[in-house]
Amino acid sequence: MESKTLNTIQTISKVGKVLSAVTFVCCLVSGICCVVGAACVGIPGTLRIGGVTIHSIVADIEGVSVGTAYTAMLMGSIFCAAGCVVSKLAERYFENELAAGTPFTVEGSRELLRLGICTIAVPLGAIVLAEVLYKIASIRFAGVADMHVGGDISIGLGLAIIVLSLVCKYGAEQASSAGQGWQGSERPTA
């Protein structure tokens, strides 16, 4: 007989897996759109529809230089790539947790630790990379507007995930020492 709490955890993991997959797809599509848009803006004549190019449309927008649009799209692609990495790691964790049937496995706790660290480090790396890109673009292109290079660094969430990974590891160790021996392939019974 399974525990009601374990069933709740498994339901939340199923929802987490689906939301992570949806987030991954959204970030991937958005990132591809940013790269294609940057190519269309940065290289005149790349995409021509009825004699009109994306480059010429952007060039006609008052107050927005081609360099600003190009830089913003490339920066957007960096943040989308960071979202892809974190959401794919989360999806993989939830998938493996569901397969194991419990969050209290040594392997699962390692994955959760990796996810916690990446929840902090990947967005931070994206911000640094976007800032470097912005500095290079502002030198390379004339009239690049001032952009606030900031992102969402979830330090609190990352730390909470790291602590949760330690709780799960401790649970796996306790189960192992109690003779239940959940190592990731067996589903516990309550």
N, C-alpha and C positions, 0 to 999 in steps of 0.2 A: 504494500500500500504506500503510495507516494504522499509526501507531505503537501499540505495546502500552500505553504510558503514556497516550496520548490516549484510547484505548478505556477505560482505567480511569477517567480524568477524566470521560468522558461517562457511564459507568455511575454514578459517584458523583453526577453532576449529575441523572441521572434519579431516583435515590433521594432526593436533596435536594429535587427538585421535588415528589415525592409526599409526603414528610414535611412540607414547608412547606404544601402544600394541606390535609393532614389537620390540622395545627396551626391553620391559619386557620379551618377549619370548627369545630373544638373550641372555639376562643376565641370565635367568633361565636355559637355555640349557648349557651355558658356566659354570655356577656355579655347575650344576650337573656333568658336565665333570670334573671339578676341584676336586670335592669330590670323584668321582669314581677313578680318576687318583691318588689322594693322598692315597686312600685305596689300590690301586694296587701297589703303590711304597712303602708305609709304612708297608704293611703286606706281606712279601715274600710268593710267591705261590698263591696269591689271584686270579690272572687271568693267566691261563696257555693256551697258544696256541701252539700246536705242541712241547711241552716240553720247550718252552721259556716263561719266565714270564716278565712282565713289570719291575719288580724289578731288574731282571738280566740285562735287556737292559740298564736301567738307571745306574746301578752299573758299566757297561762297558764304559760309556761315560767319556772320560778323562776330568778332571777339574770340573766335576759336581758330588757332593756327593749325596747319597740317601737322606740325611738330607736336603740338599739344594733344591732338587726337591720336596720333601714332603712339606717343608715349603712354597715354592713358590706357590704350588697348593692350599694349605690351605689359604694363603693370597689372592690368586686370587678368591677363593670362597667367601671370606668376601666382596671383592669389587663388585663381581657380585650380592651378596645379597643386598648390598646398592643400586645398580642400579635397582634391582627389586622393591625395596620399593619406590624410587623416581618416577620411570616410571609408576608404578601402581597408585600412587597418582595423577600424571598428567593425566593419562587416565581417572580416575574417575572424575576429575575436568572437562575435556573436554566433557565427556559423560553427566554430569549433566548440563553443560552450554548449550549444544545442546538441551537437553530436555526442559530447561527453555526458550530457544529462545533468551536469552539476557545474557550478562555478568553482568548486573546491578541488581543483587539480593543479599540480605543479606547472604543467605546460600552460594551462589557462592563466595562471597567475603571472607567468613570464610574458605572455601576450598582452595581458592587461597592463603590466609595468611598461612595456614598450609603447602601448597606446597612450598611457599617461605622459610619458616623456615626449612622445611625438606631438601630443596635443599642445604642449608648450613650445617645443623646439621648432617644429615645422612652420607654424605661422610667424615665429620670430625670425627664422631664416628668410621667409618670403618678404617680410618687411625690410630686412637688410638688403636683400637682392633688389627689391623694388626701389629702394632709396639710391642704390648705386646706379641702377638703370636711369632713374630720374636725373641724377647728376650728370651722367654721360649725355643723355638726350638734351639737357639744357645747354650743354656746351656745343653739341653737334647741330642742333636745330635752332633757328632764330625764332624768338617769340613764344617759347614754351611757357605756358602759364605756371604760376606757383601752384604746386599740388601738395596737399597734406598727405604724406606717405604714412599711413597708419593702417593698422589692421586689427583683427580681433585676436588678441593673445589671451587665451583662457588659462591663466596661471592657476587660478583657484580650482577650475575643473580638472586641469592636469594633475595638480597635487591630490585632489580627491580621488582620482583614478589610481594614482600611485599608492595611496593609503589603502584603497579597496583591494589592490593587487596583493598587498601584504596580508590583509585580512583573509583573502582567498587562499594564499599560500599557507597561512597558519591553519586554516580549516583543513586543507589537504594533509598537512603534517599531523594534525590531531586525528584525522580519520585513519591515516596510515598507522599511527601508533596504537590506535584502538582496534586494529585488526581489520578495518573495513577496506583499507588499501585502495582508495580511489586514485588511480593514476591517470585517468583521462579516458579510458576505454570502457569502463564499467559504470553502469548507472546505479547510484545508491538507492537503497530502500529505506523508508522511515517507518 
